[in-house]
Amino acid sequence: MKKWKLVFLAAILIVSGGLIASLYDAAQSDASGVTDSAPAELAVEPIVPDASDISLEPARPDRQDELSFFRSNEYTKPETANQAEVPAVEIGAGFERIGQNDRMALYMNMETFAIQVQDRTSGYIWSSVPSESDFQAEELNEDWKNAMQSPFLVDYFGEDAFRTSSNYMSLQGKAASVNAIDNGLEVTYELPDLQVTMTMQVALEEDGLVVKLLNDSIQENGPSRIASVQLYPFLGAVRDAAVPGYLFIPDGSGALIRFTNNHTSFDEPYVGQIYYNDIGIGGFEGAYNKVGYPVFGVVHGVKKNALMGVVEDGKMNAEIVAYPSGVNTNFNWVSTRFNIRTSYYQPTSKTMGGINMYTKTKLEGDKQIRYRLLSGEQADYVGMAQDYRSYLQSHDMLPKEKNGNTHSGEIPLRIDMLGSEMTTGIFKRGVMKMTSFNEAELILQDLKKSGIDNIRAGLQGWSKGGATAAQPAAPNFEKVLGGSKGMKSLLEYAKNENIDLYLNTDYTNMLGGSPRVEPRVDSVRMITNRLIEYKYVSRYVSDLFRDIKAYMLSPDKALSLATEDFRTFNKEGIQSVAINGTGYLLYSDYNKKKTINRTQAADIYGNLSEEAAKQSIGLSWYQPNDYMLKHTAAYFDMPLNSSQFMYATDTVPFLPMVLHGVMDYYAEYGNNNADPELDLLRMIEYGAYPSYLVTKEPSWKLQNTPSGYLYTTEYKDWAPQIKKQYAKANEALKQVKDAVMTGRTIMNFGIIKVSYDNGVDIWVNYTSENYSQGSISVKARDVTVTGGNRS
């Protein structure tokens, strides 16, 4: 009995202690002033960065295993010294010239309506149909032979809503009318089997070949409805390795599919949904590979001939589709698939029974691709990146000069600090303080003492309730962090030290229970009239937060809330904001009171950016789509790799080459990297700046919070590594901080030279052996900078 009494008494003491602690935490959360007693200084020994102090020497692997690693599609392969000759192409029989300018000549076969485009600079001819010899060698079935000779492929829905793939010739297509337009032709096609007509235009403009489908011209007089169309999809197609070269696809940072005779069979092509799939129609199911920059290309002989396609009109509802040899046929080809309608599942009962349906009205807008011809030194993925940069700038989609960070000399360091997070409690959820505003200032002071002068600092979990409280976060500052008084002090410090201090927020994800929004009114409705609802927290964190429901915020409401917040931020002296989600998630809203399609949503987010500009607030975006680049002060979470699909042969820094020298872009958080030294080399090669997420308090305090997936954030632990890695990156990248990438040469497997327009070359050696070429030497797992007017 005495033992049981002691056990019972101990249990009461434990519960009482937990209750007192919970009440104390709640009292701290509800206090009107600052309750944390922040130390006068952080217990971190200042370290003056010294690049020579870093050792990137790894445990050396077996040499053959290492070479196999750098031959993988995570890296770029060197070009062969003696490329096979590119076979000459002649203007085919039956082709007539229908347009010409200083750069190009356009020909069309008036029976099949196939096209050929001649680059008048080089004389090279691009054809939308393979050669007769390739047809004979391939032994295609009738349907594939028809497809490759057709001006377009088409998918359609029958009366049973079943989707069928076909093409112009297999559907017994014919031309109802052919009319001349400026430097080209307009053809109205009839598909008698489907009782469908549509009009396409093919013409030369000053900067390229334009292929266009007029959306209003699509007339469906029978039961069939058009699902998608691909215009001249086999332009530049190559059988196996009959022509040396590759396909370029906009996957991650960029990827290549090299032409080869020794391919395997693949089940599926590459399909990249431009601007992600429309969750307003399909929800989160069947998510595609996200494409934020709608461009693709074909190279026929590196440094000889290249064709780059830019999707212009209709890109909000289109996909980039690439077929490597081994998928259905032995041909390599890439094109744009424009969706005219989209299928979806319509539930008809509470048990989720339902039927397959498709959107009844055609998706918005004409469909248009602009093909740009590149030759000589510009004819590779590097030349495509340079040309795409020029294209974006000429179309007012990308600044011509760098904006945002105004520091000179040293590169910027991005340091995000998690202020507070929601935590558990007996009576109500409380707030876990991780980094007060005072402590954030001390972290920044420590970095400044170490000689890091150019800092872009961000605050997460700054608003009432912590990072996973009411969202979108209202501009009121969590009291346990220091409240408005603490934020004002931090802002003043940042301004005096020329630190770009920004608040992290999001105008896409909406949490239930927020007093600012009402889910049934302000969230997006799918085409099925259902709210887009999902569990906000990761499955890897505590089950205690699985009840938190999230919704997708309507674009109209996002604009309204952002406009209100920007005015408040301006009054508070906040001049920078980083927005997650909104820059890359694009969806339709089928609210019956006001339907918003994807094109309209993109325009609304553009208006949101304009509202920020009116309040003199600079916006940083996480992986923004191309239509947001003109509004971007800094690009966060730059992809430094591709998805590494089996059929992709190389990863390339296409997107970094487009943006470097125009805007600052940052890698993902460095404290998430499995191999920090190797990832640092990749970051330097790609010209990205370092980023870290830190907290004053140890990470274990996040265990029972929605941010429990953050395993290592304590600044005291990370400070030495941050300073050393920054020093290494700064030593190389400060030489090219405002320069444009102009070249990239793979000297050998794992050895890369990146060239800039100021004459500087950055050499990166990923391997475990030293490299030398003439007077150039690069140590194993290290970087060397040469050329230019360097200090």
Disulfide bonds with the S-S distance in Angstrom:
none
